[in-house]
Amino acid sequence: MRLVHGSKMALYKAFNRAIESNRPADERLFYDPYAKAFLPRSLQFVLWLHRLPLFNRFIYWYIEKLYPGTLTSGAARTRLIDVMTVRTIEHQGINQVVILGAEFDCRAHRLQEVKAQFVEVDHPLTQKAKQAVLAALPYRRSPVDYVAMDMAAQRPEEVIPRLLQRPHYRTLFIWEGVSNSLTGATGDKMFRYFAGFPPGTRVLFTYVDKRILENPGMFIGAASMTKLLKKSNDFWSFGLDPNGIRDFLAGYNMELETDIGTTEYRKLYFGKRADKMKGYEWYRVAMASVKTKNNEHDTRCS
């Protein structure tokens, strides 16, 4: 597959998911059979080596040595978001899941047990490459609606069909690994867009602690990750203060439900082994919900 603009980090993420899927069934945190199909031959060769006992531990160690926490944090975070997605669909009656910046992730196909319609919103070049790869695979896939959008240049309300906002839809947005590469203005327009959905709409998103933008040296592995981002023509330009996340969301008529950092979600899925795992402590997963507007509340009470 020929790389499309801005997709190198998407390939690295797919590679990390493929590495985790390579582990024995009783040890891996999730299984993504699609991830390896997006990899160029060089990474597929590394993945093949990773299956061999002689190279398995070395490759895992080498990646973690170069980029501390990238595999352990990524695996635990993917599992966490999978679990939160399934639970939110089941407990909140969600019937529509909109994945923003899906890149080469195939959560819509991996979570085949859930009963909800998936919509993927992403750059048209990335979507074209993804659909071409998936079309060649023999695996059974769930139906997905695709909406092409350049988040940096377009406004969501001008691109995403308004029918997605109809009251009978209970929506969950998944915004993973994208917000940190946006400008403040782009982040603002997306959160304003979320706030325009009916009360009860959920937004499951990741963000980076804004201190990594100001002082990367205070986090283990942040310097090496910053260099990788630059080589990939990618940059982190938007972060949030974990201590101010509740007030930030309140400005968009949204309520914080969950905010969990790498240390905590690694502990959830690796247990005591997580005590020795370091790196990526700047990465967080949050869930927010759209609140009822005051005028709507007053109308209902009158």
Helices and strands as residue ranges (DSSP letters): H 8-22, G 35-38, H 41-50, H 53-66, H 70-92, E 96-100, H 107-110, E 117-122, H 124-135, E 144-148, H 156-159, G 162-165, E 171-175, G 179-181, H 184-195, E 202-208, H 211-214, G 216-218, H 222-231, G 242-244, H 245-250, E 254-261, H 262-270, G 271-276, E 283-290, H 294-301
